[in-house]
């Protein structure tokens, strides 16, 4: 069974930090491009950060300099470190895995991040 289980969300004050985790199971972790998306109420889901082949990382312009994505291959876990959080970062954050060859992808259930002003 394929599972992507996010954790680490919660309520944080503006300017604070939070680290999200996504633990993967049922996949060959190294064969997947891992990423984080977020969706705020009334808005489309948007890409926040991605870890591609060779551990190349990129983040959306809106979070550049504040967020970073990383992984632990041994734990089959991808992280999203969020610093200097803003109320605009409030959203449900989703972990995503896409197979580099087949294109088959999977989504986590999401974890709520709420940033108060």
Secondary structure, 3 states (H helix, E strand, C coil): CCEEEEECCEEEECCCCEEEEEEEECCCHHHEEEEEEEECCCCCCEEEEEEEHHHEEEECCCCCCCEEEEEECCCCEEEEEECCCCHHHCEEEEEEEEECCCCCEEECCCEEEEEEC
